[in-house]
Amino acid sequence: PEIYFLEASVIYERVVGKKCQEYAGTLQGLAQVYQKSSQYDQAEASFFEAGKIWLEVFGNTHPYYLDHLDKLAEFYCESGHCQKAEPIHLKINNIRQISRRPLPHHEPLEGRRPGDHGTDEQLLYKLAAKENGYTHSFPNCAA
C-alpha cells in the first residue's frame, strides 16, 4: 500500500499542488501505513506535513483538521507516546467547544436569519463563500 500512496502524492503534487485536501489526505493515508508497519519516524513526518496542509487550507475548526488531530493523538498512543496525545485531545475538545458556540443575538451578522443558530465559523464561512462565489462546502484547492 505504501507505493500507492507515494505514487498518488506525486500525482496530486504535480496536478493540483501541495496545498490541497487530496494531497493532505494522501499524506495522512501514508502516515497510517507507516504507523501500521511500525515506521514511526516516517509516520510522524507524514502526519505533520498533512496537518500543516489541513490547517492552512481549512483552518483549525474544520472537521478534516480535527479528524487529523484525532488520528495524530491515536498514533502517539499506539507508538508508546501517550503523553504527547493528551495535549492534542485537550486541543480538540477546546476547539469543538468554541466552534459550537452560537453568535450572541445582540451581534447579528449580515445574512443571519432569526433562529439561525450556526456557529461563528459556519456563519462567517457562509458569508465569505457568498462573497467569493463558492458554491460548495469548501474552497477549491490552492495550487
Contact map, one row per residue, 1 for C-alpha under 8 A:
11111000000000000000000000000000100000000000000000000000000000000000000000000000000000000000000000000000000000000000000000000000000000000000000
11111100000000000000000000000100110000000000000000000000000000000000000000000000000000000000000000000000000000000000000000000000000000000000000
11111110000000000000000000000000000000000000000000000000000000000000000000000000000000000000000000000000000000000000000000000000000000000000000
11111111000000000000000000000000000000000000000000000000000000000000000000000000000000000000000000000000000000000000000000000000000000000000000
11111111100000000000000001101100000000000000000000000000000000000000000000000000000000000000000000000000000000000000000000000000000000000000000
01111111110000000000000001000100000000000000000000000000000000000000000000000000000000000000000000000000000000000000000000000000000000000000000
00111111111000000000000000000000000000000000000000000000000000000000000000000000000000000000000000000000000000000000000000000000000000000000000
00011111111100000000001001000000000000000000000000000000000000000000000000000000000000000000000000000000000000000000000000000000000000000000000
00001111111110000000001001100000000000000000000000000000000000000000000000000000000000000000000000000000000000000000000000000000000000000000000
00000111111111000000000000000000000000000000000000000000000000000000000000000000000000000000000000000000000000000000000000000000000000000000000
00000011111111100000000000000000000000000000000000000000000000000000000000000000000000000000000000000000000000000000000000000000000000000000000
00000001111111111100011000000000000000000000000000000000000000000000000000000000000000000000000000000000000000000000000000000000000000000000000
00000000111111111100001000000000000000000000000000000000000000000000000000000000000000000000000000000000000000000000000000000000000000000000000
00000000011111111000000000000000000000000000000000000000000000000000000000000000000000000000000000000000000000000000000000000000000000000000000
00000000001111111000000000000000000000000000000000000000000000000000000000000000000000000000000000000000000000000000000000000000000000000000000
00000000000111111111000000000000000000000000000000000000000000000000000000000000000000000000000000000000000000000000000000000000000000000000111
00000000000111111111001000000000000000000000000000000000000000000000000000000000000000000000000000000000000000000000000000000000000000000000011
00000000000110011111001100000000000000000000000000001000000000000000000000000000000000000000000000000000000000000000000000000000000000000000001
00000000000000011111101100000000000000000000000000001001100000000000000000000000000000000000000000000000000000000000000000000000000000000000111
00000000000000011111111100000000000000000000000000001000100000000000000000000000000000000000000000000000000000000000000000000000000000000000111
00000000000000000011111110000000000000000000000000001100100000000000000000000000000000000000000000000000000000000000000000000000000000000000100
00000000000100000001111111000000000000000000000000000000000000000000000000000000000000000000000000000000000000000000000000000000000000000000000
00000001100110001111111111100000000000000000000001000000000000000000000000000000000000000000000000000000000000000000000000000000000000000000000
00000000000000000111111111110000000000000000000011101100000000000000000000000000000000000000000000000000000000000000000000000000000000000000000
00000000000000000000111111111000000000000000000001000000000000000000000000000000000000000000000000000000000000000000000000000000000000000000000
00001101100000000000011111111100000000000000000000000000000000000000000000000000000000000000000000000000000000000000000000000000000000000000000
00001000100000000000001111111110000000000000011011000000000000000000000000000000000000000000000000000000000000000000000000000000000000000000000
00000000000000000000000111111111000000000000011001000000000000000001000000000000000000000000000000000000000000000000000000000000000000000000000
00001000000000000000000011111111100000000000000000000000000000000000000000000000000000000000000000000000000000000000000000000000000000000000000
01001100000000000000000001111111110000000010010000000000000000000000000000000000000000000000000000000000000000000000000000000000000000000000000
00000000000000000000000000111111111000000111111000000000000000000000000000000000000000000000000000000000000000000000000000000000000000000000000
00000000000000000000000000011111111100000010000000000000000000000000000000000000000000000000000000000000000000000000000000000000000000000000000
11000000000000000000000000001111111110000010000000000000000000000000000000000000000000000000000000000000000000000000000000000000000000000000000
01000000000000000000000000000111111111110110000000000000000000000000000000000000000000000000000000000000000000000000000000000000000000000000000
00000000000000000000000000000011111111110010000000000000000000000000000000100010000000000000000000000000000000000000000000000000000000000000000
00000000000000000000000000000001111111100000000000000000000000000000000000000000000000000000000000000000000000000000000000000000000000000000000
00000000000000000000000000000000111111100000000000000000000000000000000000000000000000000000000000000000000000000000000000000000000000000000000
00000000000000000000000000000000011111110000000000000000000000000000000000000010000000000000000000000000000000000000000000000000000000000000000
00000000000000000000000000000000011111111110000000000000000000000000000000000000000000000000000000000000000000000000000000000000000000000000000
00000000000000000000000000000000011001111111000000000000000000000000000000000010000000000000000000000000000000000000000000000000000000000000000
00000000000000000000000000000000000000111111100000000000000000000000000000000000000000000000000000000000000000000000000000000000000000000000000
00000000000000000000000000000010010000111111110000000000000000000000000000000000000000000000000000000000000000000000000000000000000000000000000
00000000000000000000000000000111111000111111111000000000000000000000000000000000000000000000000000000000000000000000000000000000000000000000000
00000000000000000000000000000010000000011111111100000000000000000000000000000000000000000000000000000000000000000000000000000000000000000000000
00000000000000000000000000000010000000001111111110000000000000000000000000000000000000000000000000000000000000000000000000000000000000000000000
00000000000000000000000000110110000000000111111111000000000000000000000000000000000000000000000000000000000000000000000000000000000000000000000
00000000000000000000000000110010000000000011111111100000000000000001000100000000000000000000000000000000000000000000000000000000000000000000000
00000000000000000000000000000000000000000001111111110000000000000000000000000000000000000000000000000000000000000000000000000000000000000000000
00000000000000000000000100100000000000000000111111111000000000000000000000000000000000000000000000000000000000000000000000000000000000000000000
00000000000000000000001110110000000000000000011111111100000000000000000000000000000000000000000000000000000000000000000000000000000000000000000
00000000000000000000000100000000000000000000001111111110000000001001100000000000000000000000000000000000000000000000000000000000000000000000000
00000000000000000000000000000000000000000000000111111111000000000000000000000000000000000000000000000000000000000000000000000000000000000000000
00000000000000000111100100000000000000000000000011111111100000000000000000000000000000000000000000000000000000000000000000000000000000000000000
00000000000000000000100100000000000000000000000001111111111000011001000000000000000000000000000000000000000000000000000000000000000000000000000
00000000000000000000000000000000000000000000000000111111111100001000000000000000000000000000000000000000000000000000000000000000000000000000000
00000000000000000010000000000000000000000000000000011111111000000000000000000000000000000000000000000000000000000000000000000000000000000000000
00000000000000000011100000000000000000000000000000001111111000000000000000000000000000000000000000000000000000000000000000000000000000000000110
00000000000000000000000000000000000000000000000000000111111111011000000000000000000000000000000000000000000000000000000000000000000000000100000
00000000000000000000000000000000000000000000000000000111111111001000000000000000000000000000000000000000000000000000000000000000000000000000000
00000000000000000000000000000000000000000000000000000010011111001100000000000000000000000000001000000000000000000000000000000000000000000000000
00000000000000000000000000000000000000000000000000000000011111101100000000000000000000000000001100100000000000000000000010000000000000000000000
00000000000000000000000000000000000000000000000000000000011111111100000000000000000000000000000000000000000000000000000000000000000000000000000
00000000000000000000000000000000000000000000000000000000000011111110000000000000000000000000000000000000000000000000000000000000000000000000000
00000000000000000000000000000000000000000000000000000100010001111111000000000000000000000000000000000000000000000000000000000000000000000000000
00000000000000000000000000000000000000000000000000100110011111111111100000000000000000000000000000000000000000000000000000000000000000000000000
00000000000000000000000000000000000000000000000000000000000111111111110000000000000000000001000000000000000000000000000000000000000000000000000
00000000000000000000000000000000000000000000000000000000000000111111111000000000000000000000000000000000000000000000000000000000000000000000000
00000000000000000000000000010000000000000000001000100100000000011111111100000000000000000000000000000000000000000000000000000000000000000000000
00000000000000000000000000000000000000000000000000100000000000001111111110000000000000011001000000000000000000000000000000000000000000000000000
00000000000000000000000000000000000000000000000000000000000000000111111111000000000000011001000000000000000000000000000000000000000000000000000
00000000000000000000000000000000000000000000000000000000000000000011111111100000000000000000000000000000000000000000000000000000000000000000000
00000000000000000000000000000000000000000000001000000000000000000001111111110000000010000000000000000000000000000000000000000000000000000000000
00000000000000000000000000000000000000000000000000000000000000000000111111111000010111011000000000000000000000000000000000000000000000000000000
00000000000000000000000000000000000000000000000000000000000000000000011111111100000010000000000000000000000000000000000000000000000000000000000
00000000000000000000000000000000001000000000000000000000000000000000001111111110000000000000000000000000000000000000000000000000000000000000000
00000000000000000000000000000000000000000000000000000000000000000000000111111111110110000000000000000000000000000000000000000000000000000000000
00000000000000000000000000000000000000000000000000000000000000000000000011111111111110000000000000000000000000000000000000000000000000000000000
00000000000000000000000000000000000000000000000000000000000000000000000001111111110000000000000000000000000000000000000000000000000000000000000
00000000000000000000000000000000001001010000000000000000000000000000000000111111110000000000000000000000000000000000000000000000000000000000000
00000000000000000000000000000000000000000000000000000000000000000000000000011111110000000000000000000000000000000000000000000000000000000000000
00000000000000000000000000000000000000000000000000000000000000000000000000011111111110000000000000000000000000000000000000000000000000000000000
00000000000000000000000000000000000000000000000000000000000000000000000010011111111111000000000000000000000000000000000000000000000000000000000
00000000000000000000000000000000000000000000000000000000000000000000000000001000111111100000000000000000000000000000000000000000000000000000000
00000000000000000000000000000000000000000000000000000000000000000000000010011000111111110000000000000000000000000000000000000000000000000000000
00000000000000000000000000000000000000000000000000000000000000000000000111011000111111111000000000000000000000000000000000000000000000000000000
00000000000000000000000000000000000000000000000000000000000000000000000010000000011111111100000000000000000000000000000000000000000000000000000
00000000000000000000000000000000000000000000000000000000000000000000000000000000001111111110000000000000000000000000000000000000000000000000000
00000000000000000000000000000000000000000000000000000000000000000000110010000000000111111111000000000000000000000000000000000000000000000000000
00000000000000000000000000000000000000000000000000000000000000000000110010000000000011111111100000000000000000000000000000000000000000000000000
00000000000000000000000000000000000000000000000000000000000000000000000000000000000001111111110000000000000000000000000000000000000000000000000
00000000000000000000000000000000000000000000000000000000000000000000000000000000000000111111111000000000000000000000000000000000000000000000000
00000000000000000000000000000000000000000000000000000000000000000100110000000000000000011111111100000000000000000000000000000000000000000000000
00000000000000000000000000000000000000000000000000000000000000000000000000000000000000001111111110000000000000000000000000000000000000000000000
00000000000000000000000000000000000000000000000000000000000000000000000000000000000000000111111111000000000000000000000000000000000000000000000
00000000000000000000000000000000000000000000000000000000000110000000000000000000000000000011111111100000000000000000000000000000000000000000000
00000000000000000000000000000000000000000000000000000000000010000000000000000000000000000001111111110000000000000000000000000000000000000000000
00000000000000000000000000000000000000000000000000000000000000000000000000000000000000000000111111111000000000000000000000000000000000000000000
00000000000000000000000000000000000000000000000000000000000000000000000000000000000000000000011111111000000000000000000000000000000000000000000
00000000000000000000000000000000000000000000000000000000000010000000000000000000000000000000001111111000000000000000001110000000000000000000000
00000000000000000000000000000000000000000000000000000000000000000000000000000000000000000000000111111100000000000000011100000000000000000000000
00000000000000000000000000000000000000000000000000000000000000000000000000000000000000000000000011111110000000000000001100000000000000000000000
00000000000000000000000000000000000000000000000000000000000000000000000000000000000000000000000000011111000000000000111100000000000000000000000
00000000000000000000000000000000000000000000000000000000000000000000000000000000000000000000000000001111101100000000111100000000000000000000000
00000000000000000000000000000000000000000000000000000000000000000000000000000000000000000000000000000111111100000000000000000000000000000000000
00000000000000000000000000000000000000000000000000000000000000000000000000000000000000000000000000000011111100000000000000000000000000000000000
00000000000000000000000000000000000000000000000000000000000000000000000000000000000000000000000000000001111100000000000000000000000000000000000
00000000000000000000000000000000000000000000000000000000000000000000000000000000000000000000000000000011111110000000000000000000000000000000000
00000000000000000000000000000000000000000000000000000000000000000000000000000000000000000000000000000011111111010000000000000000000000000000000
00000000000000000000000000000000000000000000000000000000000000000000000000000000000000000000000000000000001111110000000000100000000000000000000
00000000000000000000000000000000000000000000000000000000000000000000000000000000000000000000000000000000000111110000000000000010000000000000000
00000000000000000000000000000000000000000000000000000000000000000000000000000000000000000000000000000000000011111000000000000010000000000000000
00000000000000000000000000000000000000000000000000000000000000000000000000000000000000000000000000000000000111111101000000100000000000000000000
00000000000000000000000000000000000000000000000000000000000000000000000000000000000000000000000000000000000000111111000000000000000000000000000
00000000000000000000000000000000000000000000000000000000000000000000000000000000000000000000000000000000000000011111000000000000000000000000000
00000000000000000000000000000000000000000000000000000000000000000000000000000000000000000000000000000000000000001111100000000000000000000000000
00000000000000000000000000000000000000000000000000000000000000000000000000000000000000000000000000000000000000011111110000000000000000000000000
00000000000000000000000000000000000000000000000000000000000000000000000000000000000000000000000000000110000000000011111000000000000000000000000
00000000000000000000000000000000000000000000000000000000000000000000000000000000000000000000000000010110000000000001111101100000000000000000000
00000000000000000000000000000000000000000000000000000000000000000000000000000000000000000000000000111110000000000000111111100000000000000000000
00000000000000000000000000000000000000000000000000000000000000000000000000000000000000000000000000111110000000000000011111110000000000000000000
00000000000000000000000000000000000000000000000000000000000010000000000000000000000000000000000000100000000000000000001111111000000000000000000
00000000000000000000000000000000000000000000000000000000000000000000000000000000000000000000000000000000000000000000011111111100000000000000000
00000000000000000000000000000000000000000000000000000000000000000000000000000000000000000000000000000000000010010000011111111110000000000000000
00000000000000000000000000000000000000000000000000000000000000000000000000000000000000000000000000000000000000000000000111111111000000000000000
00000000000000000000000000000000000000000000000000000000000000000000000000000000000000000000000000000000000000000000000011111111100000000000000
00000000000000000000000000000000000000000000000000000000000000000000000000000000000000000000000000000000000000000000000001111111110000000000000
00000000000000000000000000000000000000000000000000000000000000000000000000000000000000000000000000000000000001100000000000111111111000000000000
00000000000000000000000000000000000000000000000000000000000000000000000000000000000000000000000000000000000000000000000000011111111100000000000
00000000000000000000000000000000000000000000000000000000000000000000000000000000000000000000000000000000000000000000000000001111111111100010000
00000000000000000000000000000000000000000000000000000000000000000000000000000000000000000000000000000000000000000000000000000111111111100000000
00000000000000000000000000000000000000000000000000000000000000000000000000000000000000000000000000000000000000000000000000000011111111000000000
00000000000000000000000000000000000000000000000000000000000000000000000000000000000000000000000000000000000000000000000000000001111111000000000
00000000000000000000000000000000000000000000000000000000000000000000000000000000000000000000000000000000000000000000000000000000111111100000000
00000000000000000000000000000000000000000000000000000000000000000000000000000000000000000000000000000000000000000000000000000000111111111110000
00000000000000000000000000000000000000000000000000000000000000000000000000000000000000000000000000000000000000000000000000000000110011111000000
00000000000000000000000000000000000000000000000000000000000000000000000000000000000000000000000000000000000000000000000000000000000001111110000
00000000000000000000000000000000000000000000000000000000000000000000000000000000000000000000000000000000000000000000000000000000000001111110000
00000000000000000000000000000000000000000000000000000000010000000000000000000000000000000000000000000000000000000000000000000000000001011111000
00000000000000000000000000000000000000000000000000000000000000000000000000000000000000000000000000000000000000000000000000000000100001011111100
00000000000000000000000000000000000000000000000000000000000000000000000000000000000000000000000000000000000000000000000000000000000000000111110
00000000000000010011100000000000000000000000000000000000100000000000000000000000000000000000000000000000000000000000000000000000000000000011111
00000000000000011011000000000000000000000000000000000000100000000000000000000000000000000000000000000000000000000000000000000000000000000001111
00000000000000011111000000000000000000000000000000000000000000000000000000000000000000000000000000000000000000000000000000000000000000000000111
